[in-house]
Amino acid sequence: MVHGRALLLKIIDPHIHMVSRTTDDYQAMALSGIHTITEPAFWAGFDRGTVEGFRDYFNQLTLFEPARAAKFGIKHYCWICLNPKESEDLQLAEEVLKIIPEYLDRPTVLGIGEIGLNKNSRNEMKVLEKHVELAARKNELILVHTPHLEDKLKGTRLIMDVILNHKEIDPSRVMIDHAEEHTVEEIKNKGFWVGLTLYPQTKFSPERAVDVIEIYGSDKIWMNSAADWGISDPLATLKAANEMRMRGHSETLIQKVFYENPKAFLSQCSKFEAS
């Protein structure tokens, strides 16, 4: 339930896939107080197969989607990468990695993401390492996708090890997203930021996400909807905020989790300005 006071809340949704959403979603978000979003590169539900397919996608993220969002008063930023689900074809991955630097200087690109692992395979690891090397060389922020279900803890540890092997990368410039109860503490202890994803069925409900805030605290943590072409909700952040409100948490703490925290992380990129 979202009512009354929730509509006054300023929210940044720092992980949402708007290329798969409708203009009605943009309107609903804008009317609900979500005026700044970031969109990581992700799998389209099918393998693109060619480097030109990725060029088209990166142009969509950096040119078309910011203009579409602006029609509703929403600032749209993005992240560029080859998603781990498309990392098995190493020849294609090499070709895509070569063009990524062309996009990193565009005005709405915040960094490399969402990189990471899907099945924790050898090829995924090789492509992850190359993304991390690129981020280190270009001093880019990093947004990480962690695997689902039983592979999550192992994959999260593998990803953190790869990043921590690059001493020039400050963990506080890395967001480890899709964290769950069994990975949050380890991520925080190693100096990374923690992302909680409010996605029906396969990730967090608002209730579980707020439980995590109550157990592990609100520092270096954000919540996002990751809304995409699956069963998902672009207003999920408002529902989690209202869950905090119904449990008696202060408006100051709610504002911290849903606005100030993502703003603090994303502002490490000089291009970012929150509405």
C-alpha positions as CSV (number, residue, x, y, z in Angstrom):
1,M,0.0,0.0,0.0
2,V,1.3,3.4,-1.0
3,H,-0.7,6.4,0.3
4,G,-0.6,10.1,1.2
5,R,2.8,10.9,2.6
6,A,4.6,8.3,0.5
7,L,3.9,10.4,-2.6
8,L,6.0,13.2,-1.1
9,L,9.1,11.1,-0.9
10,K,12.0,11.7,-3.3
11,I,13.3,8.5,-4.7
12,I,16.2,7.5,-7.0
13,D,15.7,4.1,-8.6
14,P,19.3,3.2,-9.4
15,H,18.6,-0.1,-11.2
16,I,15.7,-0.3,-13.7
17,H,15.5,-1.5,-17.3
18,M,13.4,1.1,-19.0
19,V,14.0,-0.1,-22.5
20,S,11.5,-2.9,-21.6
21,R,8.9,-0.6,-19.9
22,T,6.1,1.6,-21.3
23,T,5.5,5.3,-21.2
24,D,2.8,4.7,-18.7
25,D,5.5,3.4,-16.4
26,Y,7.5,6.6,-16.8
27,Q,4.3,8.6,-16.0
28,A,3.5,6.6,-12.9
29,M,7.1,6.9,-11.7
30,A,7.2,10.7,-12.2
31,L,3.9,11.2,-10.4
32,S,5.1,9.1,-7.5
33,G,8.3,11.0,-6.9
34,I,10.8,9.0,-8.9
35,H,12.6,11.6,-11.0
36,T,16.1,10.1,-11.3
37,I,16.9,6.6,-12.5
38,T,19.9,4.6,-13.8
39,E,19.7,1.8,-16.3
40,P,22.4,-0.9,-16.4
41,A,23.1,-2.7,-19.7
42,F,21.4,-6.2,-19.5
43,W,20.3,-9.2,-21.4
44,A,17.4,-8.5,-23.7
45,G,15.8,-12.0,-23.3
46,F,17.7,-13.2,-26.3
47,D,21.3,-13.1,-27.4
48,R,22.1,-10.2,-29.7
49,G,24.7,-12.1,-31.5
50,T,26.6,-9.3,-33.3
51,V,28.7,-6.3,-32.3
52,E,26.3,-4.2,-34.3
53,G,23.4,-5.4,-32.2
54,F,25.3,-4.1,-29.2
55,R,26.0,-0.8,-30.9
56,D,22.3,-0.3,-31.5
57,Y,21.5,-1.2,-27.9
58,F,24.2,1.2,-26.4
59,N,22.9,4.0,-28.6
60,Q,19.4,3.2,-27.4
61,L,20.6,3.5,-23.8
62,T,22.6,6.7,-24.3
63,L,20.5,8.6,-26.9
64,F,16.9,7.5,-27.2
65,E,16.0,6.5,-23.6
66,P,17.3,9.7,-21.9
67,A,15.1,11.7,-24.4
68,R,12.1,9.5,-23.7
69,A,12.5,9.8,-19.9
70,A,12.9,13.6,-20.2
71,K,9.4,13.9,-21.6
72,F,8.2,12.9,-18.2
73,G,10.6,15.0,-16.1
74,I,12.8,12.1,-15.3
75,K,16.6,12.1,-15.5
76,H,17.9,8.9,-17.1
77,Y,21.4,7.7,-16.7
78,C,22.9,4.4,-17.8
79,W,25.8,1.9,-17.5
80,I,27.6,0.1,-20.3
81,C,28.8,-3.5,-20.5
82,L,28.4,-6.9,-22.0
83,N,26.0,-8.7,-19.6
84,P,27.2,-12.0,-18.1
85,K,24.5,-14.0,-19.8
86,E,26.1,-13.1,-23.1
87,S,29.7,-13.8,-22.1
88,E,30.0,-17.4,-23.3
89,D,30.9,-16.4,-26.9
90,L,34.5,-15.1,-26.2
91,Q,35.0,-13.9,-29.8
92,L,31.9,-11.7,-29.6
93,A,32.8,-10.6,-26.1
94,E,36.2,-9.3,-27.4
95,E,34.5,-7.4,-30.2
96,V,32.0,-5.8,-27.8
97,L,34.6,-4.9,-25.2
98,K,36.5,-3.0,-27.9
99,I,33.6,-0.6,-28.5
100,I,32.6,0.0,-24.9
101,P,35.2,2.8,-24.4
102,E,33.5,4.7,-27.2
103,Y,30.4,5.1,-25.0
104,L,31.9,5.7,-21.6
105,D,32.4,9.5,-22.2
106,R,28.8,10.1,-23.2
107,P,27.1,12.5,-20.8
108,T,24.7,10.1,-19.2
109,V,27.0,7.1,-18.8
110,L,28.0,6.5,-15.1
111,G,30.3,3.5,-15.5
112,I,30.6,-0.2,-16.2
113,G,27.7,-2.4,-15.4
114,E,25.9,-4.6,-14.7
115,I,28.9,-6.9,-15.0
116,G,29.3,-10.1,-12.9
117,L,28.4,-13.7,-13.2
118,N,25.4,-15.8,-14.2
119,K,26.4,-19.4,-14.0
120,N,29.9,-18.8,-12.6
121,S,31.5,-20.3,-15.8
122,R,35.1,-20.0,-16.9
123,N,34.1,-17.8,-19.9
124,E,32.0,-15.5,-17.7
125,M,35.0,-15.2,-15.4
126,K,37.3,-14.2,-18.3
127,V,34.9,-11.5,-19.5
128,L,34.3,-10.3,-15.9
129,E,38.1,-9.8,-15.5
130,K,38.3,-7.9,-18.8
131,H,35.5,-5.6,-17.7
132,V,37.2,-5.0,-14.3
133,E,40.5,-4.2,-16.0
134,L,38.7,-1.7,-18.2
135,A,37.0,-0.1,-15.2
136,A,40.3,0.1,-13.4
137,R,42.1,1.7,-16.4
138,K,39.3,4.2,-17.0
139,N,38.6,4.9,-13.3
140,E,34.9,4.0,-13.8
141,L,32.3,3.2,-11.2
142,I,31.2,-0.5,-11.3
143,L,27.7,-2.0,-10.9
144,V,27.7,-5.8,-10.3
145,H,25.1,-8.4,-11.1
146,T,25.4,-11.4,-8.7
147,P,24.0,-14.9,-9.7
148,H,20.7,-16.2,-8.7
149,L,19.6,-18.9,-6.2
150,E,22.2,-21.5,-5.1
151,D,25.1,-19.9,-7.0
152,K,24.8,-16.5,-5.4
153,L,27.2,-16.9,-2.5
154,K,29.9,-18.6,-4.5
155,G,29.5,-16.1,-7.4
156,T,29.5,-13.1,-5.1
157,R,32.7,-14.2,-3.5
158,L,34.3,-14.9,-6.9
159,I,33.3,-11.4,-8.2
160,M,34.6,-9.7,-5.1
161,D,37.9,-11.6,-5.3
162,V,38.4,-10.4,-8.9
163,I,37.7,-6.8,-8.0
164,L,39.9,-6.8,-4.9
165,N,42.8,-8.2,-6.9
166,H,42.9,-4.8,-8.6
167,K,44.3,-2.7,-5.8
168,E,43.7,0.5,-7.7
169,I,39.9,0.0,-7.4
170,D,38.4,1.4,-4.3
171,P,35.6,-1.0,-3.1
172,S,33.5,2.1,-2.1
173,R,33.2,2.8,-5.9
174,V,31.6,-0.7,-6.5
175,M,28.0,-1.6,-6.0
176,I,27.3,-5.3,-5.5
177,D,23.7,-5.6,-6.5
178,H,21.1,-8.4,-6.0
179,A,22.5,-9.1,-2.5
180,E,20.5,-11.3,-0.2
181,E,20.4,-12.1,3.5
182,H,23.4,-14.6,3.2
183,T,25.6,-12.2,1.3
184,V,24.9,-8.7,2.7
185,E,27.3,-8.9,5.7
186,E,30.2,-10.2,3.7
187,I,29.8,-7.6,1.0
188,K,29.7,-4.7,3.5
189,N,32.7,-6.1,5.5
190,K,34.8,-6.0,2.4
191,G,34.0,-2.3,1.8
192,F,31.6,-2.6,-1.1
193,W,28.1,-1.0,-1.4
194,V,25.1,-3.3,-1.2
195,G,22.1,-3.3,-3.5
196,L,18.8,-4.9,-2.6
197,T,16.5,-5.8,-5.5
198,L,12.7,-5.5,-5.0
199,Y,11.7,-8.1,-7.6
200,P,8.7,-10.4,-7.1
201,Q,9.2,-14.2,-6.8
202,T,13.0,-14.4,-7.4
203,K,14.4,-11.6,-5.2
204,F,13.3,-9.4,-2.3
205,S,9.8,-8.5,-1.2
206,P,9.5,-5.1,0.6
207,E,9.2,-6.9,3.9
208,R,12.4,-8.9,3.5
209,A,14.3,-5.9,2.3
210,V,13.3,-3.8,5.3
211,D,14.3,-6.7,7.5
212,V,17.8,-6.4,6.1
213,I,17.9,-2.7,6.9
214,E,16.8,-3.5,10.5
215,I,19.5,-6.2,10.9
216,Y,22.5,-4.7,9.1
217,G,21.8,-1.0,9.2
218,S,21.3,1.6,6.5
219,D,24.9,2.6,5.6
220,K,26.2,1.9,2.1
221,I,23.0,0.3,1.0
222,W,20.3,1.0,-1.6
223,M,17.1,-0.5,-2.9
224,N,16.1,-0.8,-6.5
225,S,13.3,-2.3,-8.6
226,A,15.3,-3.8,-11.5
227,A,12.0,-3.7,-13.3
228,D,12.3,-5.2,-16.8
229,W,10.4,-7.5,-19.2
230,G,9.7,-10.0,-16.4
231,I,7.1,-9.9,-13.6
232,S,8.4,-6.7,-11.9
233,D,7.2,-3.4,-10.5
234,P,8.6,0.1,-11.3
235,L,7.0,1.4,-8.1
236,A,8.5,-1.3,-5.9
237,T,10.7,1.3,-4.1
238,L,7.7,3.2,-3.0
239,K,6.2,0.1,-1.5
240,A,9.4,-0.7,0.4
241,A,9.5,2.8,1.6
242,N,5.9,2.5,2.9
243,E,6.8,-0.7,4.6
244,M,9.5,1.2,6.5
245,R,6.9,3.9,7.4
246,M,4.4,1.3,8.6
247,R,7.1,-0.2,10.9
248,G,7.7,3.2,12.5
249,H,10.9,4.2,10.8
250,S,11.6,7.9,10.6
251,E,11.1,10.0,7.4
252,T,14.8,10.9,7.7
253,L,15.9,7.2,7.6
254,I,13.5,6.5,4.7
255,Q,14.9,9.4,2.7
256,K,18.4,8.2,3.4
257,V,17.8,4.7,2.0
258,F,15.8,5.7,-1.1
259,Y,17.4,9.0,-2.0
260,E,20.5,10.0,-0.1
261,N,22.3,6.7,-0.3
262,P,22.0,6.2,-4.0
263,K,22.8,9.8,-4.5
264,A,26.0,9.5,-2.5
265,F,27.2,6.4,-4.4
266,L,26.2,7.7,-7.9
267,S,27.7,11.2,-7.2
268,Q,31.1,9.6,-7.3
269,C,30.7,10.1,-11.0
270,S,30.9,13.8,-11.8
271,K,28.2,13.5,-14.5
272,F,25.5,12.5,-12.0
273,E,23.0,15.1,-10.8
274,A,19.9,14.0,-8.9
275,S,16.5,15.6,-9.4
